[in-house]
């Protein structure tokens, strides 16, 4: 452990290490029936600004009745890549939906890549599940492109330009004609549709997956393309008049120890901070209808006796920043504000009021559902179940694009392409990133949870060599390699963790290994652009 002396990790590990619990798969239902799944999937909901604290029904139905994963992450902090990873169980570098828009993302890219030939809804359908979807799916569903993907009995997504319009939603059922609802609040309409769908679901004995995906608290997108704070339902407009973004140390910090475009950001002005706080209030207000939706769905399922054999999941696609690291409003960065997200599960065998702080991601979701349904996992998944005690301690975070500022700003930042490693264990809690600008960041997250002190230039090169090697394995990993990256670096299987790898006898081995780098800054994933020194 002498390698860590320059960044003082040893003392931190001894005093502040995470209490990673031993995960285990919940006991399966014993009555022979396959379990059902109900998923609430919100859009851009933060974890670290405490949005869950403002949702009493989510507290009642999920946090008090289930297990909350407090180190759960998206691996690509924007809607389309994250949502596709959620359903495919793959990192974005494997499914290659890396943007919101064509040619590198959207529903068009999803279709052109035939990604619905092998994904969770189809695997469930092949086991006699009836699958239902209401709400936002991904961008690119528009009047010219409404065809339903494979695997759904009932597919009723929001259609552009009604996806991000809170009072003029547009739907299409199973690829049919557009259904416009001018003047109707989107989340309330999703509630109405969801209750009607439950009436139909209750008429069948088949197991089901039901996904309910309101757009809140995503920004509203105006006809001219401007992003503005989300619009709450009229009945919620007056709420939380004094709420403010928590003034954590990374909120508009005086010292900016960052890289790339982030390091050059000026301090936010009082006017900008006032706008940020109002944006925060609007996000909380817009989520109140989602909270009511959760309660209404639970009551309806209780009425139909469909709760006891059902797993319920509450999550989102990515997080959000508001004033953190001097950034105005948005996502798409590798920092915890953007990648660490809510995930709560309850159901048969799931512990109540439980906290699980093991490192987990959206790539674990598909495997988790298959395991809970007692369905064999197909080849090609990049992660195991959330409850697998042998989950890897590390995973990649990746992004290829500019950074787009939201909340009414038209600003963009170039060179926002990066690869990062998050490593969370009983011994370490580390963030390490390589940017397309050839800059690096290293944060020791036990002593520096707000990612304020970049220790890259003050760290023993032998320690950095381990992180570089791990990043080089994870940057393009597939399947088992993502789950057991150290086996690639040590073919004899004797090294299974960073702690093992830090033995001095491996110093020369890691010094000789190639280091990951981008050849240039591109706004899309190009495997040939990701090389080594």
NORPEPE-V218984 format. One record per pair of residues at least 24 apart in sequence whose ideal C-beta (glycine too) atoms are under 7 Angstrom apart, sorted by the first residue. I is the first residue (numbers start at 0). J is the second residue. D is the distance in Angstrom with one decimal. If there is no record, write none. Layout:
BEGIN
{{I J D} {I J D}}
END
This chain:
BEGIN
{{0 501 6.4} {2 459 4.9} {2 461 4.8} {2 462 4.4} {2 501 5.6} {3 462 6.0} {4 459 6.8} {5 457 5.7} {5 458 5.4} {5 459 4.8} {6 443 5.9} {6 454 4.6} {6 457 6.3} {6 458 4.8} {8 443 5.6} {11 443 6.3} {11 445 4.8} {11 446 4.5} {12 426 5.6} {12 427 6.8} {15 445 4.3} {15 446 6.8} {16 425 5.5} {16 426 6.3} {16 445 6.7} {17 356 5.6} {17 423 6.4} {17 425 6.4} {17 428 5.9} {18 356 6.7} {19 356 6.2} {19 357 5.1} {19 424 6.4} {19 425 5.2} {20 355 5.7} {20 357 6.7} {21 388 5.6} {22 355 6.4} {22 357 5.7} {22 385 6.9} {22 386 4.8} {22 387 6.7} {22 388 5.2} {22 390 7.0} {23 386 5.9} {23 388 6.2} {24 370 5.9} {24 384 6.3} {24 386 4.1} {25 347 6.4} {25 348 2.9} {25 349 5.2} {25 386 6.6} {26 348 4.0} {27 373 5.8} {28 308 5.8} {28 347 5.1} {32 308 6.0} {33 206 4.1} {33 372 5.5} {34 206 6.7} {34 308 5.4} {34 309 6.4} {34 310 5.6} {34 346 6.7} {34 347 6.2} {34 371 6.1} {34 372 6.2} {35 206 5.4} {35 207 5.0} {35 305 6.6} {35 308 6.1} {35 309 4.1} {36 208 4.6} {36 309 6.9} {36 310 5.1} {36 368 6.0} {37 209 4.9} {37 296 7.0} {37 309 5.8} {37 311 5.0} {38 210 4.6} {38 312 4.7} {39 211 5.4} {39 293 6.1} {39 312 7.0} {39 313 4.7} {40 210 6.1} {40 212 4.2} {40 314 6.1} {40 315 6.7} {40 316 7.0} {41 213 6.2} {41 215 6.4} {41 216 7.0} {41 289 6.1} {41 315 4.4} {42 78 6.7} {42 135 5.9} {42 214 5.1} {42 215 6.7} {42 217 4.0} {42 315 6.5} {42 316 5.9} {43 216 6.0} {43 217 4.5} {43 315 6.8} {43 316 7.0} {43 317 6.2} {43 319 5.1} {43 330 6.4} {44 216 5.8} {44 315 3.8} {44 340 7.0} {44 341 6.1} {45 318 5.0} {45 319 4.5} {45 336 6.9} {46 318 5.9} {46 339 5.3} {46 340 5.2} {46 341 5.0} {47 318 6.9} {47 335 6.2} {47 336 5.4} {47 339 6.2} {48 244 6.1} {48 245 5.9} {48 279 6.8} {48 321 6.8} {49 245 6.4} {50 282 6.9} {50 283 6.5} {50 286 6.2} {51 341 5.8} {53 283 4.9} {53 286 6.8} {54 286 6.2} {54 290 4.3} {55 290 6.7} {56 290 4.7} {56 291 6.8} {56 293 4.9} {56 294 3.9} {57 290 5.8} {57 293 5.6} {57 313 6.1} {60 293 5.9} {60 294 6.8} {60 297 5.3} {61 311 6.9} {61 313 5.0} {61 343 4.2} {61 345 5.9} {62 343 6.1} {63 351 6.9} {63 352 6.0} {64 345 4.6} {64 351 5.4} {65 343 5.2} {65 344 5.4} {65 345 2.9} {65 349 5.4} {65 351 6.5} {66 343 7.0} {66 344 5.8} {66 349 5.4} {66 350 5.3} {66 353 4.1} {66 355 5.4} {67 343 4.7} {67 354 5.7} {68 342 4.4} {68 355 5.1} {68 359 5.2} {68 385 6.7} {69 354 5.7} {69 356 4.7} {70 356 4.9} {70 357 6.5} {70 358 5.2} {70 359 6.5} {70 423 5.4} {71 340 6.0} {71 342 3.8} {71 359 4.8} {71 360 7.0} {72 338 4.8} {72 339 5.5} {72 340 6.6} {72 360 4.9} {72 421 6.6} {73 316 6.5} {73 317 4.7} {73 338 5.4} {73 340 5.7} {73 360 6.9} {73 361 5.2} {74 360 5.2} {74 361 6.5} {74 362 6.3} {74 394 6.2} {74 395 6.2} {74 396 5.4} {74 397 6.4} {75 397 5.9} {75 398 5.8} {76 317 4.5} {76 318 6.7} {76 330 4.8} {76 331 5.3} {76 332 6.4} {76 337 4.0} {76 338 5.0} {76 398 6.5} {77 317 6.0} {77 330 5.8} {77 331 5.2} {78 137 6.4} {78 138 6.6} {78 316 5.1} {78 317 6.8} {79 104 4.5} {79 105 6.2} {79 137 4.8} {79 138 5.8} {80 104 6.9} {81 316 4.3} {81 317 5.1} {81 361 6.0} {82 137 5.2} {82 316 5.2} {83 109 6.5} {83 114 6.6} {83 137 7.0} {84 361 4.9} {84 362 5.5} {85 361 4.5} {85 364 5.3} {86 118 4.9} {86 119 5.1} {86 120 6.9} {86 365 6.5} {87 114 6.4} {87 118 5.0} {87 365 6.6} {88 362 5.6} {88 364 6.9} {88 365 3.4} {88 366 5.6} {88 380 4.0} {88 381 6.2} {88 382 6.1} {89 362 6.4} {89 381 4.9} {90 362 6.0} {90 381 5.2} {90 395 6.2} {90 397 6.9} {90 481 6.8} {91 397 5.9} {92 397 6.1} {92 475 5.7} {92 524 5.9} {93 381 6.4} {93 477 5.9} {95 524 5.8} {97 399 5.2} {97 523 6.0} {97 524 4.8} {98 400 6.0} {98 523 6.8} {99 138 4.7} {100 138 6.7} {103 523 4.3} {105 137 6.7} {105 138 4.9} {105 139 3.0} {106 137 5.4} {106 138 6.7} {106 139 3.2} {106 140 5.0} {106 144 6.1} {107 139 4.9} {107 144 6.4} {109 137 6.6} {115 148 3.9} {115 149 4.2} {115 150 6.3} {116 149 7.0} {117 377 6.7} {117 379 6.9} {118 150 6.8} {119 365 4.4} {119 368 6.1} {120 150 2.9} {120 151 5.8} {120 208 6.9} {121 149 5.2} {121 150 3.9} {122 369 6.5} {122 374 6.5} {122 377 6.5} {123 208 5.6} {123 372 6.9} {124 150 4.9} {126 372 6.9} {126 374 5.3} {127 205 5.8} {127 206 6.9} {128 205 6.9} {128 206 5.1} {128 207 6.2} {128 208 5.7} {129 203 6.3} {129 205 4.8} {129 207 4.8} {130 207 6.9} {130 208 4.5} {131 196 5.6} {131 200 6.8} {131 207 6.5} {131 208 7.0} {131 209 4.6} {132 156 6.5} {132 210 4.7} {133 189 5.8} {133 192 5.1} {133 193 5.7} {133 196 6.5} {133 211 5.6} {134 189 5.3} {134 211 5.9} {134 212 3.3} {134 213 5.5} {135 162 5.7} {135 212 4.7} {135 214 5.0} {142 177 6.1} {145 171 4.3} {145 174 4.9} {146 174 4.5} {147 173 5.0} {147 174 4.7} {153 196 6.5} {155 192 6.6} {157 214 6.8} {162 214 6.3} {163 214 6.0} {163 217 6.3} {163 219 5.7} {163 220 3.8} {164 219 6.6} {165 219 5.6} {165 229 6.5} {165 230 4.1} {166 230 6.6} {184 232 4.9} {184 288 6.7} {185 213 6.7} {185 214 6.1} {186 213 4.5} {186 215 5.9} {186 288 3.8} {186 289 5.7} {186 292 5.9} {187 232 6.5} {187 288 6.1} {189 213 5.3} {189 292 6.5} {190 291 7.0} {190 292 4.5} {190 295 5.5} {193 292 7.0} {193 296 5.6} {194 295 6.4} {194 299 5.1} {197 299 4.8} {197 300 6.2} {197 303 6.3} {201 303 4.1} {201 305 6.4} {211 292 6.9} {211 296 6.7} {213 289 5.1} {213 292 6.6} {215 285 4.1} {215 286 5.5} {215 288 6.8} {215 289 5.3} {216 282 3.9} {216 285 4.7} {216 286 5.2} {218 405 5.0} {218 406 6.6} {225 407 6.5} {226 405 4.1} {226 406 6.4} {226 407 6.7} {227 407 5.3} {228 277 6.9} {228 278 4.4} {228 281 3.9} {228 282 7.0} {228 406 6.2} {229 281 5.4} {229 282 5.9} {229 285 3.9} {230 285 6.7} {231 281 6.4} {231 284 3.4} {231 285 4.7} {231 287 6.6} {232 288 4.8} {235 284 4.6} {235 287 4.3} {235 288 6.8} {236 284 6.5} {238 284 5.3} {238 287 6.5} {239 280 5.2} {239 283 5.2} {239 284 6.5} {242 279 6.3} {242 280 5.1} {242 283 6.0} {243 276 4.6} {243 279 6.6} {244 275 5.9} {244 276 5.9} {244 279 4.7} {244 321 4.9} {244 322 5.6} {247 449 5.8} {248 449 4.6} {248 451 6.1} {249 323 4.9} {249 324 5.7} {249 449 3.9} {249 450 6.4} {249 451 6.0} {250 322 5.0} {250 323 5.9} {251 322 5.2} {251 325 5.7} {252 324 6.8} {252 325 6.9} {252 451 6.2} {255 324 7.0} {255 325 6.2} {256 451 6.2} {256 452 5.7} {256 453 4.5} {257 324 6.3} {257 453 6.8} {258 434 5.7} {258 436 6.9} {258 438 3.7} {258 440 5.6} {259 414 5.7} {259 434 5.2} {259 436 5.2} {259 438 5.9} {260 402 6.9} {260 412 4.0} {260 413 7.0} {260 414 6.1} {260 415 6.8} {261 324 5.8} {261 326 6.9} {264 325 4.0} {264 326 6.6} {265 325 6.9} {266 325 6.2} {267 322 5.9} {267 325 5.9} {271 327 6.4} {272 322 6.4} {274 406 6.8} {275 321 4.8} {275 322 4.7} {275 327 6.9} {275 328 6.6} {278 321 6.0} {278 328 5.8} {278 406 5.1} {279 321 5.6} {308 347 6.6} {309 346 6.0} {310 344 6.3} {310 346 3.4} {310 371 5.8} {311 344 7.0} {311 345 5.1} {311 346 6.0} {312 344 5.1} {313 341 6.5} {313 343 4.7} {314 340 6.5} {314 341 5.9} {314 342 4.5} {315 340 5.2} {315 341 5.9} {327 404 5.3} {327 406 6.0} {327 408 5.6} {328 404 6.5} {328 405 4.6} {328 406 3.2} {329 402 6.8} {329 403 6.3} {329 404 5.4} {329 405 4.4} {331 398 6.1} {331 400 6.8} {331 402 5.0} {331 403 6.8} {331 415 6.3} {332 402 6.7} {333 396 4.9} {333 398 6.9} {333 417 5.6} {333 419 4.4} {333 432 5.5} {334 450 5.5} {335 450 6.5} {338 396 5.6} {357 390 6.3} {358 392 6.1} {358 394 6.6} {358 421 6.6} {358 423 3.8} {359 385 5.4} {360 394 5.4} {378 478 6.9} {379 478 5.8} {380 478 6.7} {381 477 6.7} {381 478 6.2} {381 481 4.3} {382 481 6.6} {382 482 6.5} {383 482 6.0} {391 482 5.3} {391 483 6.6} {391 484 6.7} {392 422 5.6} {392 423 6.3} {392 424 4.2} {392 496 5.9} {393 420 5.6} {393 421 6.7} {393 422 4.2} {393 469 6.2} {393 473 6.8} {393 484 6.5} {394 421 6.0} {394 473 6.9} {395 419 6.9} {395 420 6.2} {395 473 4.1} {395 474 6.2} {396 421 6.1} {399 521 6.4} {399 522 6.2} {399 523 5.4} {399 524 5.0} {400 522 4.8} {401 522 6.1} {414 520 4.6} {416 517 6.5} {416 520 5.3} {416 521 6.3} {418 470 6.2} {418 474 5.0} {418 515 6.6} {420 466 6.4} {420 469 5.6} {420 470 5.0} {420 473 6.1} {422 497 6.0} {424 496 6.4} {426 498 4.8} {427 497 5.7} {431 466 4.5} {431 470 6.6} {433 470 6.3} {433 515 5.7} {433 516 6.5} {435 517 4.0} {435 519 6.8} {435 520 3.8} {436 520 6.7} {437 516 6.6} {461 506 5.2} {461 509 7.0} {464 509 3.9} {464 510 5.5} {464 512 7.0} {465 497 6.3} {465 500 5.1} {465 501 6.6} {465 509 5.5} {467 514 4.3} {467 515 6.4} {468 509 5.5} {468 512 4.7} {470 515 4.9} {471 513 6.2} {471 514 6.6} {471 515 4.3} {471 531 6.3} {474 515 5.4} {474 529 6.0} {475 526 6.6} {475 529 6.7}}
END
